[in-house]
Amino acid sequence: MNGLHVIINPYSGKKALLRQRYYLFRTLKQKGITYEYYVTQYANHATELARDIVEKGGRRLFILGGDGTLSEAVNGIMTAHLTDAERQQVQIGIMPRGTGNDFGRFWHLDKNYKQSINHFLTGQPHPIDIGCLTFKRNGEEHHRFFVNSLGFGVDPLTCLYADRLKPYIGSHHVNYLFGLLRALRHQQPIPMSIHADGKPLLDSGLFTMNIGNGPYSGGGIRQNPTADPTDGILNAMFVEKPTLKMVLQALPHLFNGHLTDIDFIHSLQGKEIQIITDQHLMIEADGILHHFTGSCTISCIHHALQFIAPCFIEVRRQ
């Protein structure tokens, strides 16, 4: 299983897919790079493919898809039967083709597919952190890994509404803006407590919360502007019970990195965040929706694997 392994989501930005994949294959052949490619056929197929690839010895994966496809592949790697040392040698890259493309945005990767391919082939591997959500369902412990962000309250509702808009306006980051405006109208506070590294921070109703391994979510919204997927720490912002006036005050700052400067928006950092509740929760992990009831823990796995990014990228390291 040596060489490069390409996982393709045919439903992500599908109009330009044929041209882009032929360009990729032609470029790989010109450079003498051996490769195998796989096309996903159903939800979580990328998880199965990535797990099988790395368990058979593959260590270099390139994803043609959005944040969701990347997240599925990461879940395959994180649940594979590998030692920590073996997993930390796995290198993964992405050609962003989804709606939000928020993880790629941190690394200066966008929908310019020729540039993304060049960055992957000439870039360097950076050790990155992976977030892990741990919860129970029917008494059994489950884990869901995320590469970019995880959200409660408004966040998953925004993803739900944005996904419903795709048949009408396609896969664009503007979906998230329309979805957010609708979610802000319908979301009600969720009774819960929040602890970060054992310190209690909230014991009332939560309106929204985004836990960031990276700084962007929702197609470029900077909910956690200082989040860095290499520093071993999760960043989070949360809001309790905003008034309409507060919501209107925050809207102009969605994309400028100053959301957390607003006094009613709380922020935290920690290696482990605990949510204590008896409520049913809908959450989004890298834009993928999940449901469960009860408390959960979100932890950071430091330098879990490697991400291939442009050589000119400089990242903070502890």
ABEGO torsion letter per residue (X at the ends): XBEBBBBBBAABGAAAAAAAAAAAAAAAAAAGBBBBBBBBABBGAAAAAAAAAAAAGBABBBBBEBAAAAAAAAAAAAABBBBAAAAAABBBBBBBABAAGAAAAAAGBBABAAAAAAAAAABBBBBBBBBBBBBBBGGBBBBBBBAABBBBEAAAAAAAAAAAAAAAAEBBAAAAAAAAAAAAAABBBBBBBBBBGGBBABBBBBABBBBBABABBGGGBBABAABBAAAGBBBBBBBBBBBAAAAAAAAAAAAAGAAAABAABBBBBBABBBBBBABBBBBBBGGBBBBBBEBBBBBBBBGABBBBBBAABBBBBX
